[in-house]
């Protein structure tokens, strides 16, 4: 029973680290950049009176 708990803990640790590394890779490549925001930026009122 202890052996199966250790295996499950190691498996979950490796899966968690793998998901974290995939997230970091995607964030570094710009996958989470907002592509909708620039087209609405011109509609904002930026007057400095």
Order of alpha helices (4+ residues) and beta strands (2+ residues): alpha-alpha
